[in-house]
Amino acid sequence: MRVAVIGAGVVGALIARELCRYEGEVLLFEREADVGWGVTKANSGIVHGGFHDPPSTIRARFCVRGNAMYEGLCRELNVPFLRTGAYVLALSKEELPLLEELRAQGEENGVPGLEIHSQEEVLSREPNVNPKVLSGLWSPTVGITEPWAVALAAVENALANGLELHLSEEITGIRVEKRQVQEVKTPEGRYPVDAVVNAAGLFADHVAAMAGLSEPVLFPRRGEYVLLDKAAEGLVRSVIFPAPSGKSKGILVLPTIDGGILLGPTAEDLPPEAKEATETTPEGLSQVMEGARRLVPKLPLGQAIKTFAGLRPESPQKDFILGESPVKGFYQAAAMRSPGLTAAPAIARWLACEVMTSELSLKRKGSFSPIRKGIPRVAELPEAEWEELIRKDPRYGRIVCFCNKVTEGEIVEAIRRGARTLDGVKFRTRAGFGRCQGAFCTDRILAILARELGRAPEEISQKGAGSPLVGGRVRP
Ligand SMILES: Cc1cc2nc3c(=O)[nH]c(=O)nc-3n(C[C@H](O)[C@H](O)[C@H](O)COP(=O)(O)OP(=O)(O)OC[C@H]3O[C@@H](n4cnc5c(N)ncnc54)[C@H](O)[C@@H]3O)c2cc1C
């Protein structure tokens, strides 16, 4: 059995990992130079509770199941995950019934522990939210994670279990005969396969069309963000939602896993062809600041260190498209709008272990190990453990990124595990992710990459082809 998974975002990465539990070959194709650089790279990073999604939706089913799996998954993969809980705030009388509706919806979906808290209780837990808050819906199971870290760790673990990874290799065609998948094509070659999983994010419509399918129909919905520095840590301890607008969950204020504060996102529908439109706009950013200020009036906006935007793969039916398709051997994990990050582990388990195993008669292999050891994070280690690490490898004693306290040892280890670009190092180690956004460490990371990979600095890029960091030497 040979299966091609298309797309190494969080969804494709987790599906590929699940498929590696079975005998046969699993090939993961990604057109970018690294894992997790699509929708997975720019989102809120929330492991949602599941109370926002209407009970009849596929989203609701997989969100609640996925949420319950996150703790175990992140333990196995050694990825950070924190159950912060979340509040939905009612700031006016008109919003009060919305909290009751969300609670009833959540309970129908099987979300545990939902409670409506009084103004006093909300303010005692979250003293910086708007003092005009009337009450809040508390959801204790909501959590936060680093989405790209989940994808990277899942691929690393899958590689240790036999995955064949094809980076910078775009699927450009799929041969179907007698309504059965035969092979996938890339500029590098042709690969005969028994099955294909379409996990191509915003481009899942293009991939489906290669197999002759008209679903999903996708358009991007842009979400803009402002990130505040770690100096704002503690401003809120849980995820703070407004009462929902109908179109989206609204503009939020939430802690990030590494101590920052994230504000956003907006929800702006773009034409189907605008799938690369990740630029921010003055209007979008003012909307973010206004919406966030409504929830937390004393926002230290002077501590903003970055703005960015992500694109949700939206579909007219506003739901995931999952499982078998009219083409035999072609499986969909598409239209993965929010809460796709949350749902991903449950979708991966269901698709690989329930749907595909029975249809393709996959057999479990005895040797699968679910455990992946992470790169040591000096910033989080007790001093004695850091010293021990330095004794074994002095490079762990040389700090390269001072904002996030990332050492040369961590960067070298990231390169050993597959980082080939500046962003590859950044997403694996958080070097360049801090207050200065790489202003002080980019040249040093570039030099380490060049040295470890045996290349000239001019050959090292930010994120693969077409993104050089230096143009050439000033002096020969
Ligand atoms: C603004 C915003 C906020 C969000 N917030 C949350 C949240 O808080 N919680 C939550 O649960 N969800 C959230 N989501 C949704 C979540 O981010 C997505 O559901 C999830 O990341 C989708 O992952 P994916 O693997 O399907 O797609 P992607 O990460 O886009 O992965 C698909 C991959 O396929 C590759 N690809 C495309 N075409 C080809 C091809 N032809 N050949 C090879 N490779 C190809 C792409 O390069 C890409 O890397 C949010 C999304 C956005 C945009």
The ligand as an SDF file (V2000), in Angstrom:
LIG
                    3D

 53 58  0  0  0  0  0  0  0  0999 V2000
   -6.6910   33.8990   10.9710 C   0  0  0  0  0  0  0  0  0  0  0  0
   -6.8540   32.4570   11.3560 C   0  0  0  0  0  0  0  0  0  0  0  0
   -7.1120   32.0910   12.6810 C   0  0  0  0  0  0  0  0  0  0  0  0
   -7.2910   30.7730   13.0310 C   0  0  0  0  0  0  0  0  0  0  0  0
   -7.3740   30.4380   14.3480 N   0  0  0  0  0  0  0  0  0  0  0  0
   -7.5070   29.1310   14.7040 C   0  0  0  0  0  0  0  0  0  0  0  0
   -7.5040   28.7630   16.0650 C   0  0  0  0  0  0  0  0  0  0  0  0
   -7.2660   29.5760   16.9600 O   0  0  0  0  0  0  0  0  0  0  0  0
   -7.7660   27.4730   16.3770 N   0  0  0  0  0  0  0  0  0  0  0  0
   -8.0170   26.5290   15.4250 C   0  0  0  0  0  0  0  0  0  0  0  0
   -8.3150   25.3970   15.7840 O   0  0  0  0  0  0  0  0  0  0  0  0
   -7.9370   26.8400   14.1140 N   0  0  0  0  0  0  0  0  0  0  0  0
   -7.6700   28.1100   13.7340 C   0  0  0  0  0  0  0  0  0  0  0  0
   -7.5530   28.4480   12.4200 N   0  0  0  0  0  0  0  0  0  0  0  0
   -7.6550   27.3840   11.4210 C   0  0  0  0  0  0  0  0  0  0  0  0
   -6.3650   26.5970   11.3090 C   0  0  0  0  0  0  0  0  0  0  0  0
   -5.2580   27.4600   11.2740 O   0  0  0  0  0  0  0  0  0  0  0  0
   -6.4290   25.7650   10.0160 C   0  0  0  0  0  0  0  0  0  0  0  0
   -7.6000   24.9940   10.0280 O   0  0  0  0  0  0  0  0  0  0  0  0
   -5.2490   24.8300    9.8780 C   0  0  0  0  0  0  0  0  0  0  0  0
   -4.0160   25.4720   10.1070 O   0  0  0  0  0  0  0  0  0  0  0  0
   -5.2750   24.2510    8.4750 C   0  0  0  0  0  0  0  0  0  0  0  0
   -4.1730   23.4140    8.3360 O   0  0  0  0  0  0  0  0  0  0  0  0
   -3.9530   22.6350    6.9820 P   0  0  0  0  0  0  0  0  0  0  0  0
   -2.8790   21.6480    7.2320 O   0  0  0  0  0  0  0  0  0  0  0  0
   -5.2640   22.1410    6.4650 O   0  0  0  0  0  0  0  0  0  0  0  0
   -3.5080   23.7590    5.9370 O   0  0  0  0  0  0  0  0  0  0  0  0
   -2.0670   24.3900    5.6750 P   0  0  0  0  0  0  0  0  0  0  0  0
   -1.3430   24.6830    6.9080 O   0  0  0  0  0  0  0  0  0  0  0  0
   -2.2630   25.4980    4.7030 O   0  0  0  0  0  0  0  0  0  0  0  0
   -1.2950   23.2050    4.9570 O   0  0  0  0  0  0  0  0  0  0  0  0
   -1.5190   22.8740    3.6160 C   0  0  0  0  0  0  0  0  0  0  0  0
   -0.1900   22.7370    2.9370 C   0  0  0  0  0  0  0  0  0  0  0  0
   -0.3860   22.2480    1.6170 O   0  0  0  0  0  0  0  0  0  0  0  0
    0.6450   22.7810    0.8000 C   0  0  0  0  0  0  0  0  0  0  0  0
    0.2150   22.6440   -0.5870 N   0  0  0  0  0  0  0  0  0  0  0  0
   -0.7750   23.3050   -1.2290 C   0  0  0  0  0  0  0  0  0  0  0  0
   -0.8740   22.8770   -2.4970 N   0  0  0  0  0  0  0  0  0  0  0  0
    0.0640   21.9170   -2.6690 C   0  0  0  0  0  0  0  0  0  0  0  0
    0.4550   21.1140   -3.7640 C   0  0  0  0  0  0  0  0  0  0  0  0
   -0.1490   21.1820   -4.9530 N   0  0  0  0  0  0  0  0  0  0  0  0
    1.4800   20.2520   -3.6040 N   0  0  0  0  0  0  0  0  0  0  0  0
    2.1270   20.1470   -2.4060 C   0  0  0  0  0  0  0  0  0  0  0  0
    1.7910   20.9100   -1.3320 N   0  0  0  0  0  0  0  0  0  0  0  0
    0.7710   21.7660   -1.4540 C   0  0  0  0  0  0  0  0  0  0  0  0
    0.7510   24.2150    1.2900 C   0  0  0  0  0  0  0  0  0  0  0  0
    1.9830   24.7780    0.9480 O   0  0  0  0  0  0  0  0  0  0  0  0
    0.5380   24.0600    2.7920 C   0  0  0  0  0  0  0  0  0  0  0  0
    1.7570   23.9960    3.5020 O   0  0  0  0  0  0  0  0  0  0  0  0
   -7.3000   29.7680   12.0310 C   0  0  0  0  0  0  0  0  0  0  0  0
   -7.0080   30.1120   10.7090 C   0  0  0  0  0  0  0  0  0  0  0  0
   -6.7350   31.4410   10.3860 C   0  0  0  0  0  0  0  0  0  0  0  0
   -6.3000   31.7790    9.0090 C   0  0  0  0  0  0  0  0  0  0  0  0
  1  2  1  0
  2  3  1  0
  2 52  2  0
  3  4  2  0
  4  5  1  0
  4 50  1  0
  5  6  2  0
  6  7  1  0
  6 13  1  0
  7  8  2  0
  7  9  1  0
  9 10  1  0
 10 11  2  0
 10 12  1  0
 12 13  2  0
 13 14  1  0
 14 15  1  0
 14 50  1  0
 15 16  1  0
 16 17  1  0
 16 18  1  0
 18 19  1  0
 18 20  1  0
 20 21  1  0
 20 22  1  0
 22 23  1  0
 23 24  1  0
 24 25  2  0
 24 26  1  0
 24 27  1  0
 27 28  1  0
 28 29  2  0
 28 30  1  0
 28 31  1  0
 31 32  1  0
 32 33  1  0
 33 34  1  0
 33 48  1  0
 34 35  1  0
 35 36  1  0
 35 46  1  0
 36 37  1  0
 36 45  1  0
 37 38  2  0
 38 39  1  0
 39 40  1  0
 39 45  2  0
 40 41  1  0
 40 42  2  0
 42 43  1  0
 43 44  2  0
 44 45  1  0
 46 47  1  0
 46 48  1  0
 48 49  1  0
 50 51  2  0
 51 52  1  0
 52 53  1  0
M  END
$$$$
